[in-house]
């Protein structure tokens, strides 16, 4: 243990003293905040300084569309007749127009096919969606008017909006707890992405460090003084300490920034920022993220509990995958050869983060989510997504126990590969040879 500690100490101190560690530890949270601030800004304010495009609406046969389209920061609409000109001839003769919108002769409330949008450049999906939504609004109003429904009533119907304030009932003590599915989704995905990023970042760091020492033949000197298992564990635990320190610094910076964030959220722009929810995908329901319900939902979570579980899965998940990355690094001579072995190791992580955005978020307590949060290969990511939605204690304890057994097994497996691979040079091993290394008794 003394030798493991010495290697751990060296790996830890060597990395935290680098300028790159200090710079990225401070800059990474700022870059993340800046990244999301830019997204929110452009979501609220549109595409920036992009020139407003003019769309000409041909109303030869459908005067009911005249002056019915709503102008926005992207499009403004003008109306008239193209006479006998084709779309190409009309747009060439009128270069100020970005596009020509035409409705077929048979278009009406009973036939919505055949709308043509001819543009001088390829329109984006959001631009097409906007025009489609505008036409749909006009047709819906025409359908309501067809049944002689008053315009005031039509407007009232169109403005109808329902927001559900959800809560969670604790059956054990028969109490009601405030909750918000949007806040739970945001918090769960944030924790899962952090673990996903940390495992990849520091796992690859272990692998590269081993390859570098093996290539420089430094490892031959080290092995004369320590056992391969001690060297491997010292490197893995030392880099784990670096990652944990970096996470603690990030959490501290976030807590210090909370008063500033709260003051910004309580400002006049809070309602406008809440409208950002309308652009969030179906996996994060827009209504669940709007208004004070989202902020109240975020404040209702037991953060000491969430952070402690996060640290557990961060450490065990890193040890689980870090040992496998160490085994890969010991088996090859250069980074190019790692690709053959990286795919089987990283696929479960990629698989879990891909399923998390659909299957797990839509049914956080379903059978698929349960099994994915129990299996050690996927549990660090999936359990963090499920946690804010509420996980029974027995499921969490079972997942933790299997995670501990899982990383103990991968450490043992990696040590079997490491003890031979670390002194093997000149040839990339096959899976068959690695299997022989694992089975070899001495």
C-alpha positions in Angstrom: 0.0 0.0 0.0 2.9 2.3 0.7 4.2 1.9 -2.9 0.7 2.5 -4.3 0.5 5.7 -2.2 3.8 6.9 -3.5 2.8 6.4 -7.1 -0.6 7.9 -6.4 1.1 11.0 -4.8 3.4 11.4 -7.8 0.6 11.1 -10.4 -1.6 13.5 -8.4 1.0 16.2 -7.7 2.5 16.0 -11.2 -0.8 16.8 -12.9 -2.2 19.4 -10.5 1.0 21.4 -10.8 0.7 21.8 -14.5 -0.5 25.1 -15.8 -3.0 23.3 -18.1 -4.8 21.9 -15.0 -5.1 25.3 -13.3 -6.3 27.0 -16.5 -8.9 24.3 -17.4 -10.1 24.0 -13.9 -11.0 27.7 -13.8 -11.9 28.1 -17.5 -14.0 25.0 -18.0 -17.0 26.2 -15.8 -16.8 29.6 -17.4 -16.8 28.0 -20.9 -19.8 25.8 -20.0 -21.7 28.8 -18.7 -20.7 30.9 -21.8 -21.8 28.0 -24.1 -25.3 27.8 -22.6 -25.6 31.6 -22.3 -24.9 31.9 -26.1 -27.5 29.3 -26.8 -30.1 31.0 -24.6 -29.3 34.4 -26.1 -29.8 33.3 -29.7 -32.8 31.3 -28.8 -34.4 34.4 -27.3 -33.2 37.0 -29.8 -33.1 35.0 -33.0 -30.3 34.5 -35.4 -28.6 37.8 -34.6 -27.8 40.3 -37.3 -29.2 38.2 -40.1 -31.0 40.2 -42.7 -34.8 39.9 -42.6 -36.0 38.0 -45.7 -39.0 39.0 -47.7 -41.4 36.3 -48.9 -44.0 37.1 -51.6 -47.3 35.4 -51.2 -49.2 34.7 -54.4 -52.9 35.3 -53.5 -54.4 35.1 -57.0 -56.8 32.4 -55.9 -56.7 32.7 -52.1 -57.3 36.2 -50.9 -58.1 34.9 -47.4 -54.4 34.5 -46.8 -53.7 38.2 -47.5 -52.3 40.0 -44.5 -52.7 36.9 -42.4 -49.1 35.9 -42.1 -47.2 37.2 -39.0 -43.9 38.9 -39.6 -41.0 38.0 -37.4 -37.2 38.5 -37.1 -36.6 36.2 -40.0 -39.5 36.7 -42.5 -41.7 39.5 -43.6 -44.5 38.8 -46.1 -45.8 40.8 -49.0 -48.9 39.9 -51.0 -49.9 40.2 -54.7 -50.1 38.4 -58.0 -47.3 36.7 -60.0 -49.6 36.9 -63.1 -48.3 34.4 -65.7 -44.7 34.3 -64.5 -43.1 31.0 -63.3 -41.4 31.1 -59.8 -38.0 31.3 -61.4 -39.0 34.1 -63.7 -40.7 36.0 -60.9 -37.8 35.8 -58.5 -35.3 36.7 -61.2 -37.4 39.8 -62.1 -37.8 40.7 -58.4 -34.5 40.1 -56.7 -35.6 41.7 -53.4 -37.7 38.6 -52.6 -36.2 35.6 -50.9 -39.0 33.2 -51.8 -42.3 32.8 -53.5 -45.2 31.1 -51.6 -47.9 29.6 -53.8 -51.0 27.6 -53.0 -52.6 25.4 -55.6 -56.1 26.0 -57.1 -57.5 23.1 -55.1 -56.2 24.2 -51.8 -58.7 24.7 -49.0 -60.0 23.5 -45.6 -60.6 20.1 -47.1 -57.4 19.8 -49.1 -54.1 21.0 -47.6 -51.7 19.5 -50.2 -49.6 21.1 -52.9 -48.2 24.2 -51.1 -45.1 25.4 -52.9 -42.3 27.4 -51.4 -39.7 28.5 -54.0 -36.6 30.2 -52.6 -33.4 31.6 -54.1 -31.4 29.5 -51.6 -32.0 26.3 -49.7 -34.4 27.3 -46.7 -33.6 25.9 -43.3 -35.9 23.5 -41.4 -36.9 26.2 -39.0 -37.9 28.5 -41.8 -40.1 25.9 -43.5 -41.6 25.0 -40.1 -42.5 28.7 -39.5 -44.3 29.0 -42.8 -46.1 25.7 -42.3 -47.3 26.8 -38.8 -48.5 30.1 -40.2 -50.5 28.4 -42.9 -51.9 26.0 -40.3 -53.1 28.8 -38.1 -54.8 30.5 -41.1 -56.6 27.3 -42.1 -57.7 26.5 -38.5 -59.2 30.0 -38.2 -60.9 29.5 -41.6 -62.3 26.2 -40.4 -63.7 27.8 -37.2 -65.1 30.7 -39.2 -66.7 28.2 -41.5 -68.8 27.0 -38.6 -69.7 30.6 -37.8 -67.6 30.9 -34.6 -66.9 34.5 -33.5 -63.4 35.8 -34.0 -63.1 36.7 -30.3 -63.9 33.1 -29.4 -61.4 31.9 -31.9 -58.7 34.0 -30.4 -59.6 32.8 -26.9 -59.4 29.2 -28.1 -56.1 29.8 -29.7 -54.7 31.4 -26.6 -55.7 28.5 -24.4 -52.7 27.2 -22.4 -52.6 24.7 -19.5 -49.6 24.4 -17.1 -49.6 21.5 -14.7 -47.9 21.9 -11.3 -46.8 18.4 -10.5 -45.9 17.0 -7.1 -44.6 13.7 -5.8 -46.3 11.7 -3.0 -44.0 9.9 -0.6 -46.0 6.8 0.4 -43.7 5.8 3.2 -44.6 8.8 5.4 -47.7 10.0 3.5 -46.3 13.4 2.6 -46.4 15.5 -0.5 -43.1 16.8 -2.0 -42.8 19.5 -4.6 -41.4 18.4 -7.9 -40.9 19.5 -11.5 -40.2 17.1 -14.3 -38.2 19.7 -16.3 -35.9 20.4 -13.3 -35.5 16.7 -12.7 -34.6 16.1 -16.3 -32.1 19.0 -16.4 -30.4 17.9 -13.2 -30.3 14.2 -14.2 -28.9 14.9 -17.6 -26.4 17.3 -16.2 -25.1 14.7 -13.7 -25.1 12.0 -16.3 -23.1 14.1 -18.9 -20.6 15.1 -16.2 -19.9 11.4 -15.3 -19.8 10.5 -19.0 -17.3 13.3 -19.6 -15.1 12.6 -16.5 -14.9 8.8 -17.3 -13.8 9.5 -20.9 -11.4 12.4 -20.0 -9.6 10.7 -17.1 -9.8 7.2 -18.4 -8.1 8.2 -21.6 -5.5 10.2 -19.5 -4.6 6.9 -17.7 -4.3 5.1 -21.0 -2.1 7.8 -22.6 0.1 8.0 -19.5 0.8 4.3 -19.6 1.5 4.3 -23.3 3.9 7.2 -22.9 5.8 5.4 -20.1 5.9 2.2 -22.0 7.1 3.9 -25.2 9.9 5.7 -23.3 10.9 2.4 -21.5 10.5 4.2 -18.2 8.2 1.4 -17.1 11.0 -1.1 -17.2 12.8 0.8 -14.4 9.6 1.2 -12.4 8.7 -2.5 -12.6 12.1 -3.3 -11.0 10.9 -1.5 -7.8 7.2 -2.1 -7.7 4.8 -4.8 -8.8 2.7 -4.1 -12.0 -0.5 -4.1 -10.0 0.8 -1.5 -7.6 1.9 0.7 -10.6 -1.4 0.4 -12.3 -3.5 1.1 -9.1 -1.3 4.1 -8.2 -1.8 5.7 -11.6 -5.5 5.0 -11.6 -6.1 6.4 -8.1 -3.8 9.3 -8.6 -5.7 10.5 -11.6 -9.0 9.8 -9.8 -7.8 12.3 -7.1 -7.1 14.9 -9.8 -10.6 14.5 -11.2 -12.2 14.6 -7.8 -10.3 17.8 -6.9 -11.4 19.4 -10.1 -15.0 18.5 -9.4 -14.9 19.9 -5.9 -13.4 23.2 -7.2 -16.2 23.4 -9.9 -18.9 22.8 -7.2 -17.3 25.5 -5.0 -17.3 28.0 -7.9 -20.9 27.2 -8.8 -22.0 27.7 -5.2 -20.1 31.0 -5.1 -21.8 32.1 -8.3 -25.3 31.1 -7.1 -26.2 34.6 -5.7 -25.3 36.2 -9.0 -27.3 33.7 -10.9 -30.3 34.1 -8.6 -30.2 37.9 -9.0 -30.2 37.5 -12.8 -33.0 35.0 -12.7 -35.2 37.3 -10.6 -34.7 40.1 -13.0 -37.1 41.4 -15.7 -35.9 38.9 -18.2 -37.1 35.8 -16.3 -40.3 35.6 -18.3 -38.5 36.0 -21.6 -36.0 33.3 -20.6 -38.8 31.0 -19.7 -40.0 31.2 -23.3 -36.8 29.3 -24.2 -38.6 26.2 -23.1 -40.7 26.3 -26.3 -37.5 25.3 -28.2 -36.6 22.4 -26.0 -37.1 18.9 -27.4 -39.8 16.5 -26.4 -37.5 14.8 -23.9 -37.5 18.0 -21.9 -41.2 19.2 -21.8 -41.4 22.9 -22.4 -44.2 23.6 -20.0 -42.3 21.7 -17.2 -39.4 24.1 -17.5 -41.3 27.4 -17.7 -41.7 30.0 -15.0 -41.2 29.8 -11.3 -42.1 26.0 -11.2 -38.8 25.2 -12.7 -36.8 27.3 -10.2 -38.9 25.9 -7.3 -38.2 22.4 -8.6 -34.5 23.0 -8.7 -34.5 24.3 -5.1 -36.5 21.4 -3.8 -33.9 18.7 -4.4 -31.7 17.3 -1.6 -28.4 18.4 -3.0 -26.1 16.8 -0.3 -27.7 13.5 -1.1 -27.4 14.0 -4.9 -23.8 15.1 -4.7 -22.8 12.2 -2.4 -24.3 9.7 -4.8 -22.7 11.5 -7.7 -19.3 11.2 -6.1 -19.8 7.5 -5.5 -20.7 6.8 -9.1 -18.0 9.1 -10.3 -15.3 7.2 -8.3 -16.6 3.7 -8.9 -17.5 4.4 -12.6 -14.0 5.9 -13.2 -12.3 2.9 -11.4 -14.5 0.5 -13.5 -13.6 2.0 -16.8 -10.2 3.4 -15.8 -8.9 -0.1 -15.2 -10.0 -1.1 -18.6 -8.4 1.9 -20.2 -5.2 1.0 -18.2 -5.3 -2.5 -19.6 -5.6 -1.2 -23.2 -2.7 1.2 -22.6 -0.5 -1.7 -21.3 -1.4 -3.9 -24.3 -0.3 -1.6 -27.1 2.7 0.5 -28.0 1.1 3.6 -29.5 -2.3 5.4 -29.5 -3.1 4.3 -33.1 -3.3 0.6 -32.0 -5.8 1.5 -29.2 -8.8 1.9 -31.6 -9.2 -1.9 -31.9 -9.8 -2.2 -28.2 -11.5 1.1 -27.4 -14.7 0.3 -29.2 -15.9 -2.6 -27.0 -15.0 -0.6 -23.8 -16.6 2.7 -24.8 -19.8 1.2 -26.5 -21.7 0.7 -23.2 -21.1 4.3 -22.2 -22.2 5.6 -25.6 -25.1 3.3 -25.5 -26.2 4.5 -22.1 -26.0 8.2 -22.9 -27.9 7.6 -26.2 -30.8 5.6 -24.5 -30.9 8.1 -21.6 -32.2 10.9 -23.9 -35.2 8.9 -24.9 -36.0 5.6 -23.2 -34.9 6.5 -19.7 -36.2 10.1 -19.6 -39.6 8.9 -20.9 -39.9 6.1 -18.3 -37.3 6.7 -15.5 -38.9 4.0 -13.4 -39.6 1.5 -16.2 -38.0 -2.0 -16.5 -35.5 -0.9 -19.1 -34.3 2.1 -17.0 -34.1 -0.3 -13.9 -31.9 -2.8 -15.6 -29.7 -0.2 -17.2 -29.2 1.4 -13.8 -28.3 -1.9 -12.2 -25.7 -3.2 -14.8 -22.3 -1.7 -13.9 -21.4 -0.9 -17.5 -24.3 1.6 -17.8 -25.4 2.3 -14.2 -23.1 5.4 -13.6 -24.8 7.3 -16.3 -28.4 5.9 -16.1 -28.7 6.0 -12.3 -27.7 9.7 -12.3 -30.6 10.4 -14.7 -33.1 8.4 -12.6 -32.0 9.8 -9.2 -33.8 13.2 -9.4 -37.1 11.4 -10.3 -36.8 9.3 -7.2 -35.2 5.8 -6.9 -36.3 3.3 -4.3 -33.6 2.8 -1.6 -33.2 -1.0 -2.3 -32.6 -0.3 -6.1 -29.9 2.3 -5.3 -28.2 0.0 -2.8 -28.3 -2.9 -5.2 -26.8 -0.8 -8.0 -24.1 0.5 -5.7 -23.2 -3.0 -4.5 -23.0 -4.3 -8.1 -20.9 -1.3 -9.0 -18.4 -2.1 -6.3 -18.2 -5.7 -7.4 -18.0 -4.5 -11.0 -15.0 -2.3 -10.5 -13.2 -4.9 -8.3 -13.7 -7.4 -11.2 -12.4 -5.0 -13.9 -9.4 -4.1 -11.7 -8.6 -7.8 -11.3 -9.1 -8.4 -15.0 -7.0 -5.3 -16.0 -4.2 -6.4 -13.6 -4.0 -9.8 -15.4 -3.5 -8.0 -18.7 -1.3 -5.2 -17.3 1.3 -7.5 -15.7 2.2 -9.0 -19.1 1.3 -6.3 -21.5 3.3 -3.6 -19.8 6.6 -5.4 -20.8 5.4 -6.5 -24.3 6.8 -4.6 -27.2 6.8 -4.6 -31.0 3.6 -6.4 -31.8 -0.1 -5.5 -31.3 -1.8 -8.3 -29.5 -4.9 -10.0 -30.6 -8.0 -10.8 -28.5 -6.9 -14.4 -28.4 -3.5 -13.5 -27.0 -5.0 -11.2 -24.4 -7.3 -14.0 -23.3 -4.1 -16.2 -22.8 -2.6 -13.4 -20.7 -5.7 -13.4 -18.5 -5.6 -17.2 -18.0 -1.8 -17.3 -17.5 -1.1 -18.3 -13.9 2.4 -16.8 -13.7 
